[in-house]
Amino acid sequence: MAREKPEAAAEAEATPELSYREQLDFLNPIAQPLASRKLTRKLLKCIRKATKHKQLRRGVKEVQKFINKGEKGITVLAGDTLPIDVYCHIPIMCEDRSLPYAYVPSKTDLGAAAGSKRPTCVIMIKPHEEYQEAYDECLEEVSALPLPL
Protein backbone atom coordinates (compact mmCIF):
# COMPACT_ATOMS: atom_id res chain seq x y z
CA MET A 1 0.00 0.00 0.00
CA ALA A 2 2.76 2.44 0.86
CA ARG A 3 4.25 1.93 -2.61
CA GLU A 4 1.02 2.77 -4.41
CA LYS A 5 0.79 6.34 -3.10
CA PRO A 6 3.99 7.68 -4.74
CA GLU A 7 2.96 6.06 -8.03
CA ALA A 8 -0.46 7.71 -7.87
CA ALA A 9 1.18 11.05 -7.18
CA ALA A 10 3.53 10.54 -10.12
CA GLU A 11 0.55 9.74 -12.38
CA ALA A 12 -1.24 12.89 -11.23
CA GLU A 13 1.85 14.96 -12.10
CA ALA A 14 2.18 13.17 -15.44
CA THR A 15 -1.23 14.37 -16.62
CA PRO A 16 -0.64 16.85 -19.43
CA GLU A 17 -0.98 20.52 -18.52
CA LEU A 18 -3.11 22.66 -20.77
CA SER A 19 -1.12 24.92 -23.08
CA TYR A 20 -1.64 28.68 -23.08
CA ARG A 21 -3.77 28.39 -26.25
CA GLU A 22 -5.98 25.68 -24.73
CA GLN A 23 -6.46 27.72 -21.54
CA LEU A 24 -7.78 30.64 -23.62
CA ASP A 25 -10.88 28.55 -24.44
CA PHE A 26 -12.02 28.81 -20.80
CA LEU A 27 -11.73 32.60 -20.40
CA ASN A 28 -14.49 34.83 -19.02
CA PRO A 29 -15.93 37.61 -21.15
CA ILE A 30 -14.50 40.20 -18.70
CA ALA A 31 -10.88 38.92 -18.84
CA GLN A 32 -9.37 42.11 -20.25
CA PRO A 33 -6.52 43.12 -20.30
CA LEU A 34 -5.19 39.60 -20.79
CA ALA A 35 -1.47 39.02 -20.30
CA SER A 36 0.39 37.55 -23.24
CA ARG A 37 2.04 34.14 -22.91
CA LYS A 38 5.40 35.81 -22.21
CA LEU A 39 3.97 38.25 -19.65
CA THR A 40 2.03 35.42 -17.98
CA ARG A 41 5.30 33.56 -17.45
CA LYS A 42 6.96 36.68 -16.03
CA LEU A 43 4.05 37.34 -13.67
CA LEU A 44 3.99 33.75 -12.40
CA LYS A 45 7.77 33.89 -11.88
CA CYS A 46 7.42 37.15 -9.95
CA ILE A 47 4.64 35.57 -7.84
CA ARG A 48 6.96 32.66 -6.96
CA LYS A 49 9.64 35.13 -5.84
CA ALA A 50 7.12 37.16 -3.84
CA THR A 51 5.91 33.97 -2.13
CA LYS A 52 9.41 33.30 -0.79
CA HIS A 53 9.47 36.75 0.82
CA LYS A 54 5.81 36.66 1.94
CA GLN A 55 4.94 39.70 -0.17
CA LEU A 56 1.64 38.36 -1.55
CA ARG A 57 -2.02 39.01 -0.91
CA ARG A 58 -4.10 36.02 -1.97
CA GLY A 59 -7.85 35.68 -2.44
CA VAL A 60 -10.69 38.09 -3.14
CA LYS A 61 -11.35 39.10 0.48
CA GLU A 62 -7.72 39.79 1.35
CA VAL A 63 -6.89 41.62 -1.89
CA GLN A 64 -10.04 43.72 -1.61
CA LYS A 65 -9.19 44.66 1.97
CA PHE A 66 -5.68 45.82 1.10
CA ILE A 67 -6.79 47.71 -2.03
CA ASN A 68 -9.22 49.61 0.22
CA LYS A 69 -6.39 50.32 2.68
CA GLY A 70 -4.37 51.88 -0.17
CA GLU A 71 -1.66 49.24 -0.50
CA LYS A 72 0.31 49.35 -3.77
CA GLY A 73 1.10 46.39 -5.99
CA ILE A 74 0.24 44.50 -9.17
CA THR A 75 -3.09 42.70 -9.08
CA VAL A 76 -3.22 39.45 -11.06
CA LEU A 77 -6.63 37.90 -11.72
CA ALA A 78 -7.48 34.46 -13.13
CA GLY A 79 -9.45 34.61 -16.36
CA ASP A 80 -11.20 31.27 -15.93
CA THR A 81 -13.02 31.98 -12.65
CA LEU A 82 -16.74 31.29 -12.60
CA PRO A 83 -19.10 32.84 -11.63
CA ILE A 84 -17.61 36.19 -12.53
CA ASP A 85 -19.68 37.90 -9.83
CA VAL A 86 -17.15 36.61 -7.31
CA TYR A 87 -14.46 39.06 -8.37
CA CYS A 88 -15.79 41.38 -11.08
CA HIS A 89 -15.53 44.40 -8.73
CA ILE A 90 -11.74 44.06 -8.25
CA PRO A 91 -10.71 45.62 -11.63
CA ILE A 92 -12.95 48.62 -10.94
CA MET A 93 -11.36 49.10 -7.52
CA CYS A 94 -7.91 48.89 -9.13
CA GLU A 95 -8.83 51.48 -11.78
CA ASP A 96 -10.19 53.85 -9.12
CA ARG A 97 -6.89 53.69 -7.24
CA SER A 98 -4.65 53.64 -10.36
CA LEU A 99 -3.32 50.16 -9.58
CA PRO A 100 -2.10 48.03 -12.49
CA TYR A 101 -3.92 44.74 -13.05
CA ALA A 102 -3.93 41.94 -15.61
CA TYR A 103 -5.64 38.63 -16.20
CA VAL A 104 -3.82 35.34 -16.66
CA PRO A 105 -5.64 32.38 -18.23
CA SER A 106 -5.57 29.86 -15.36
CA LYS A 107 -6.49 30.02 -11.67
CA THR A 108 -4.76 26.66 -11.16
CA ASP A 109 -1.44 28.07 -12.41
CA LEU A 110 -1.97 31.18 -10.29
CA GLY A 111 -2.48 29.10 -7.14
CA ALA A 112 0.48 26.85 -7.93
CA ALA A 113 2.77 29.87 -8.44
CA ALA A 114 1.71 31.15 -5.02
CA GLY A 115 2.75 27.85 -3.45
CA SER A 116 -0.80 26.63 -2.85
CA LYS A 117 -2.41 23.37 -3.89
CA ARG A 118 -5.73 25.19 -4.30
CA PRO A 119 -6.60 27.40 -7.28
CA THR A 120 -6.60 31.13 -6.56
CA CYS A 121 -8.58 33.73 -8.51
CA VAL A 122 -6.87 36.95 -7.33
CA ILE A 123 -3.35 37.74 -6.15
CA MET A 124 -1.65 41.04 -5.38
CA ILE A 125 2.12 41.19 -5.71
CA LYS A 126 3.72 43.74 -3.40
CA PRO A 127 7.08 45.32 -4.27
CA HIS A 128 10.19 44.14 -2.40
CA GLU A 129 13.89 44.91 -2.87
CA GLU A 130 14.84 41.22 -3.29
CA TYR A 131 12.98 40.88 -6.61
CA GLN A 132 12.63 44.56 -7.51
CA GLU A 133 14.00 44.12 -11.05
CA ALA A 134 11.47 41.39 -11.95
CA TYR A 135 8.68 43.38 -10.27
CA ASP A 136 9.54 46.58 -12.18
CA GLU A 137 9.63 44.67 -15.47
CA CYS A 138 6.19 43.17 -14.80
CA LEU A 139 4.84 46.54 -13.61
CA GLU A 140 6.01 48.24 -16.80
CA GLU A 141 4.44 45.61 -19.07
CA VAL A 142 1.15 45.38 -17.13
CA SER A 143 0.84 49.18 -17.11
CA ALA A 144 1.34 49.20 -20.89
CA LEU A 145 -1.63 46.85 -21.46
CA PRO A 146 -4.71 48.63 -22.84
CA LEU A 147 -7.55 48.95 -20.32
CA PRO A 148 -11.01 47.76 -21.36
CA LEU A 149 -13.55 50.45 -22.21
C-alpha positions as CSV (number, residue, x, y, z in Angstrom):
1,M,0.0,0.0,0.0
2,A,2.8,2.4,0.9
3,R,4.2,1.9,-2.6
4,E,1.0,2.8,-4.4
5,K,0.8,6.3,-3.1
6,P,4.0,7.7,-4.7
7,E,3.0,6.1,-8.0
8,A,-0.5,7.7,-7.9
9,A,1.2,11.1,-7.2
10,A,3.5,10.5,-10.1
11,E,0.6,9.7,-12.4
12,A,-1.2,12.9,-11.2
13,E,1.8,15.0,-12.1
14,A,2.2,13.2,-15.4
15,T,-1.2,14.4,-16.6
16,P,-0.6,16.9,-19.4
17,E,-1.0,20.5,-18.5
18,L,-3.1,22.7,-20.8
19,S,-1.1,24.9,-23.1
20,Y,-1.6,28.7,-23.1
21,R,-3.8,28.4,-26.3
22,E,-6.0,25.7,-24.7
23,Q,-6.5,27.7,-21.5
24,L,-7.8,30.6,-23.6
25,D,-10.9,28.5,-24.4
26,F,-12.0,28.8,-20.8
27,L,-11.7,32.6,-20.4
28,N,-14.5,34.8,-19.0
29,P,-15.9,37.6,-21.2
30,I,-14.5,40.2,-18.7
31,A,-10.9,38.9,-18.8
32,Q,-9.4,42.1,-20.3
33,P,-6.5,43.1,-20.3
34,L,-5.2,39.6,-20.8
35,A,-1.5,39.0,-20.3
36,S,0.4,37.5,-23.2
37,R,2.0,34.1,-22.9
38,K,5.4,35.8,-22.2
39,L,4.0,38.2,-19.7
40,T,2.0,35.4,-18.0
41,R,5.3,33.6,-17.4
42,K,7.0,36.7,-16.0
43,L,4.1,37.3,-13.7
44,L,4.0,33.7,-12.4
45,K,7.8,33.9,-11.9
46,C,7.4,37.1,-10.0
47,I,4.6,35.6,-7.8
48,R,7.0,32.7,-7.0
49,K,9.6,35.1,-5.8
50,A,7.1,37.2,-3.8
51,T,5.9,34.0,-2.1
52,K,9.4,33.3,-0.8
53,H,9.5,36.8,0.8
54,K,5.8,36.7,1.9
55,Q,4.9,39.7,-0.2
56,L,1.6,38.4,-1.6
57,R,-2.0,39.0,-0.9
58,R,-4.1,36.0,-2.0
59,G,-7.9,35.7,-2.4
60,V,-10.7,38.1,-3.1
61,K,-11.3,39.1,0.5
62,E,-7.7,39.8,1.3
63,V,-6.9,41.6,-1.9
64,Q,-10.0,43.7,-1.6
65,K,-9.2,44.7,2.0
66,F,-5.7,45.8,1.1
67,I,-6.8,47.7,-2.0
68,N,-9.2,49.6,0.2
69,K,-6.4,50.3,2.7
70,G,-4.4,51.9,-0.2
71,E,-1.7,49.2,-0.5
72,K,0.3,49.3,-3.8
73,G,1.1,46.4,-6.0
74,I,0.2,44.5,-9.2
75,T,-3.1,42.7,-9.1
76,V,-3.2,39.5,-11.1
77,L,-6.6,37.9,-11.7
78,A,-7.5,34.5,-13.1
79,G,-9.5,34.6,-16.4
80,D,-11.2,31.3,-15.9
81,T,-13.0,32.0,-12.6
82,L,-16.7,31.3,-12.6
83,P,-19.1,32.8,-11.6
84,I,-17.6,36.2,-12.5
85,D,-19.7,37.9,-9.8
86,V,-17.1,36.6,-7.3
87,Y,-14.5,39.1,-8.4
88,C,-15.8,41.4,-11.1
89,H,-15.5,44.4,-8.7
90,I,-11.7,44.1,-8.3
91,P,-10.7,45.6,-11.6
92,I,-12.9,48.6,-10.9
93,M,-11.4,49.1,-7.5
94,C,-7.9,48.9,-9.1
95,E,-8.8,51.5,-11.8
96,D,-10.2,53.9,-9.1
97,R,-6.9,53.7,-7.2
98,S,-4.6,53.6,-10.4
99,L,-3.3,50.2,-9.6
100,P,-2.1,48.0,-12.5
101,Y,-3.9,44.7,-13.1
102,A,-3.9,41.9,-15.6
103,Y,-5.6,38.6,-16.2
104,V,-3.8,35.3,-16.7
105,P,-5.6,32.4,-18.2
106,S,-5.6,29.9,-15.4
107,K,-6.5,30.0,-11.7
108,T,-4.8,26.7,-11.2
109,D,-1.4,28.1,-12.4
110,L,-2.0,31.2,-10.3
111,G,-2.5,29.1,-7.1
112,A,0.5,26.9,-7.9
113,A,2.8,29.9,-8.4
114,A,1.7,31.2,-5.0
115,G,2.7,27.8,-3.4
116,S,-0.8,26.6,-2.8
117,K,-2.4,23.4,-3.9
118,R,-5.7,25.2,-4.3
119,P,-6.6,27.4,-7.3
120,T,-6.6,31.1,-6.6
121,C,-8.6,33.7,-8.5
122,V,-6.9,37.0,-7.3
123,I,-3.3,37.7,-6.1
124,M,-1.6,41.0,-5.4
125,I,2.1,41.2,-5.7
126,K,3.7,43.7,-3.4
127,P,7.1,45.3,-4.3
128,H,10.2,44.1,-2.4
129,E,13.9,44.9,-2.9
130,E,14.8,41.2,-3.3
131,Y,13.0,40.9,-6.6
132,Q,12.6,44.6,-7.5
133,E,14.0,44.1,-11.1
134,A,11.5,41.4,-12.0
135,Y,8.7,43.4,-10.3
136,D,9.5,46.6,-12.2
137,E,9.6,44.7,-15.5
138,C,6.2,43.2,-14.8
139,L,4.8,46.5,-13.6
140,E,6.0,48.2,-16.8
141,E,4.4,45.6,-19.1
142,V,1.2,45.4,-17.1
143,S,0.8,49.2,-17.1
144,A,1.3,49.2,-20.9
145,L,-1.6,46.9,-21.5
146,P,-4.7,48.6,-22.8
147,L,-7.5,49.0,-20.3
148,P,-11.0,47.8,-21.4
149,L,-13.6,50.4,-22.2
